[in-house]
Amino acid sequence: MSMHNSSESIIDIQGLSFSRGTRKIFRNVNMEIPRGKITAIMGPSGTGKTTLLKLIGGQLRPDTGQIKIDGEDVHRLSRQQLFSLRERMGMLFQSGALFTDMSVYDNVAFPIKVHTDLPDDMIRDIVLLKLQAVGLRGARDLMPSELSGGMARRVALARAISLDPAIVMYDEPFTGQDPIAKGVLVKLIRMINKALGHTSIIVSHDIQETLSIADHIFLLSDGHVIASGTPAQLLKDDTEQVKQFMQGLPDGPVPFHFSDDDLLQDLYTQESPNA
Amino acid sequence: MLDQIATLGRSTLDRLASAGRSGQMLWQSLVAAPTPVVMFPLLLKQIYFIGVLSLVIIIVSGLFIGMVLGLQGYTILVDYGSEQAVGQMVALTLVRELAPVVTALLFAGRAGSALTAEIGLMKATEQLSSLEMIGVDPLRRIVAPRLWAGFISMPILAVIFAMVGIFGGALISIEWLGIFEGSFWANMQNSVDFSGDVLNGVIKAFVFGVVVTWIAVFQGYDCVPTSEGISQATTRTVVYSSLAVLGLDFVLTALMFGDI
């Protein structure tokens, strides 16, 4: 299943623009995601980080620009080719997105059953090894509704790596997790990346956890990449926008107030809210 | 005034786009149905959820509607001294009209709304996206088995509805009102034509099954993935399906029986 290509970057994004309605999410974004490394895409909420993962996975189409995975332009593939490309990608969704009508075991076994002709006992071995890797071998018979949020995300991680994909994308893996679960996920992501040698892309705004595992970071804001580099380089960066995000300052280039209308003028306007 | 025209234009365009998307979804899921080995267990499961679990409401409603028809038919026909024809009336009313139409309306409420809510919730909890990212087309895996299950279940449910209804009518007419059993069944047998009545009724039921399932699945697949969006989509399924069934019933009746 692995992709054999010796070039430095596995995903190459050129001139990407994307908008939802009239709102421009990306304006001419360029990114090269290095092979075999952990790359983090960070930025304030609403900058389109999850949208970027969906564009990479071919679930959304860009307005202009292209995304190439190992030289294949994702948005020029036929529906069939796109689905076979996705067999080489794993994605951990923010909510886990486990299939609620299947047990933990069946959730992890699902991609293997669908995409391979392996006999049942071999599938069982693979599933148990993946569940062992995330520490949930004992939970194989539980249903998703019986799992805690942290456990559900770990099962989803086991499912995402069940076919040993070349690229694993993590959508906000740390959001809403308690400190212990966060620690477990950080450890797992690092361990799995090292063991399987795949490329990991993490979308997150949890600075501490992400800095501790990322090899390379892209910082997105206002539809652009405003900075990129190693965690150490970004921490030293003294651009206002980068500093505001990395140090978590409430006000700065990203304003605290959503709209800049004058408060007094707004208060004295006679317009009713539903007008 | 201009605003109103613009709103009208926008909503017309939205509806046209939505009709286009629903056609595309139907076509893609029917063309891309999974291989029989994969499809069969999925289809059986859906027939169970959509068809078998609808049996209770279909049987109970069929029984009562048949009983009411027997009673009402008798009170009208007895004035003309032709109460022996009540079997014929019950059977024709059920087979031609009530079985397909009432079954479709009940089917929309019982199975259609459940289909919309289930698929909508799968969308809201990213299960559909996650299938896509696993490399499985949700149109093949989720939509196609549900569509086929609806197409298959609906005519069978309508036939069961008609049978139970006729049984209910017989129960009232023969056991309670004392109509002679022989003339009840003989009149029915003489007047109900297999291809003209039964087959046309089944064709109607099949068409309603296609329309109701298509609307239900599309509303779920295309809904706004929020709790409010799912609630609106479920309501739309029941309203659109009911209107479509009643409207189509007129068209089909005119085509099938209009020249009599």
Interface residues (C-beta under 8 A of the other chain):
Chain A: K54 G57 Q59 R79 F83 S84 L85 R86 E87 M89 G90 M91 F93 Q94 S95 A97 L98 F99 T100 F110 P111 V114 H115 R159
Chain B: T125 E126 Q127 S129 S130 E132 M133 I134 G135 V136 D137
